[in-house]
Amino acid sequence: MARLILFNKPFGVLSQFTDRGSPTSRPTLSDYIAVKGFYPAGRLDRDSEGLLLLCDDGRLQARIADPRFKLPKTYLVQVEGDPKDDQLERLRQGVELNDGPTRPAEVERIDDPRLWPRDPPIRVRKAIPDDWLRITIREGRNRQVRRMTAAVGLPTLRLVRWSVGDWTLEGIAPGDVTEISV
């Protein structure tokens, strides 16, 4: 039976166990996860937070990470600006990025999700509003959600992956892990 770790990755942590090639040491998964034999199933950018799955089974790892399986990934996204209906519709239809069009996304405006404080906090500009969106995609290109929101004129301020498939962050504090059998 495969084992899966659900990790609430804090802002600034690399989605790998070592930081090779950097002149300064940055936080990595090894600062939070002491269990050996687990590997990330996908990635989460250093400046993104939230659910990162790690597993001890290569087939399960590939199934989670491979876009062919279209596993839904849901993000809570704080964007700069006041999203207009046409911007949200463009995200729902799929947007053109420099590496081609995205698949359609599920997008809805949500109330402030009252997440944990981010360290460092996001920049706040009094003259420019911000809003929260829930975005679900079924692919996983590099920095895809950030590039999608930017393409429609809504730069991402904060990005938290809330769920992958049926696995969620529910009840997992930043930096904490939950191990389950699959």
N, C-alpha and C positions, 0 to 999 in steps of 0.2 A: 504494500500500500504506500502510495506516495505521500510525502509530507510537504506542507505549504506553510510559508511564513508570510503573514500580513504585517507589513511594516509601515508605520506612519512616518515617512521621510520628512525631516525638517528642512526648511529653507537652507541652502548653502551646502548640503551634504551631497557628495558625488554618489551616483548609482553604481559604484564599483567598490571592491574591497581594498584597492591600493590606489595611490596617487602618484603614478610614475610620470616623470618628465616635468614636474612642477617645481620651481625653485622654493616655493613655500608649501608647507604641509597643509592640505585642506582636509576637512572631515570626510570620512568615507564610511561605507557600510560596516567596516571592521570596528569602528568606534561604537557601534550599537548592537551588532549581531555577533555573538561569540560561537554560535553553532557552526561546525564545519560541514562541508559537503552540500551547501545550498548556493544556488546561483540565481541572479536576477532573471525574471521572465519579462523582458522588456526593460525600458529605461524611463527615467524621469529626470528632466534637466536639473542642473544644480540650483537654478533659481525658481524651481517649481517645488511644490510640497505635496504630501499626500500619499496615497496608497501605492506601495511598491510590493509586488509579489516576488517571492523567492521560493524555489523548489529544489528538491533533491532528486528529481526524476527528469531526465532529458526530454522524454516524449511529452510530458505534461508541460515542461518549460517551453518547448517549441509550439505546442498547441495554443498556449496562452499568448505568446509573443507574435506568432505568425499572422499577418493581416488576412491571409486566405480564409481563416476561420471566422473572421468578422466579429470577434468578441467585442461587445460594446464596452467602451470606456467613457465614464461620465466625469466631467470636470465642473467645479464651481469656479467661475471666472469673474473677477472684478475688472471691469473695463472702464477706461477713461471716456467720459462723454455720456450723453443721454441716448441710448439706442433707439433708433427709429424703426418702424415696422419694415421699411424696405431693406434696411441693413440686416435685420433678423431674417427676413425672407431670403436674402442672398446667401446667408450662412446655411439656411435650410435646404437650398437648392444645390449647394456646393459652389465653391469659389475657385477662381483660377489663381494658382500659385506659380512661382517660377519653375517648379518641377511638375507642372500639369494640374488638371482640375482635381478637386477633392470630391469625395463621395458626399452625398447629402448628409447633413447633420441634424440631430434633434436639438432644437434651441428653444429655451423659454426664459423669460425674465423672472427672477425670483427676489424675494425679500433678502435683506442682509442675513446670511446664514449664521451669524454670531459665532464665528470660528475662534480658535485660540489666537492670541496676539502673535504677530509675525516679528521675528527678530532678524534684521532690522525692520522697522515698520515701513509700509509703502509710503511713497511721497504723497502728500495731500496738497492740492492746489485749490484754494478757496474759490477762485473764479471759474473753475472747471468741475462740473459734476462728475460723479462716477456711479456705476450701477453694477448689479450682479446678474450673471446669466448662468443657467445650467446647460451645458453643451455635451451631447453624447455623440461620439464618433465611432466608426467601425474600421478604422485603419490607424496607422501609427507612424506617420512620417516625422522627421526631425522637427521639433518645435511647432508642430502642425497647428495646434489651437491658437497659439500666439500669432502665427502667420495668418491664420484665417481671420481673426478679429482685426488685425492690422489692415488686411486687404479690404475690409468694409469700413475702415475709418474709426475703429474702436480699439485703440491700443490696450493690451492686457497689462494691468497693474499687479494682480495677484492671481495665481493659478494653483488650484488644489484639486488633485485627482481624488474623487470621492469613491469611485467604484470601478472594478474590472469584472465584467460578467456579473455573477451573483455575489461576489466578495466586496465588502464595503469597509470603510473606516469606522463605522459605527462602534463607539465605545473604545477606540484605540487612540490614546493620547500621542502627541508628537514625540518621536523618539522611541515609542513603545512597539513591541512586537506581540503578535498572537500566532501560535503554531497550531495548525489543524492537520488532520489526516484527510486525504482525498481518495 
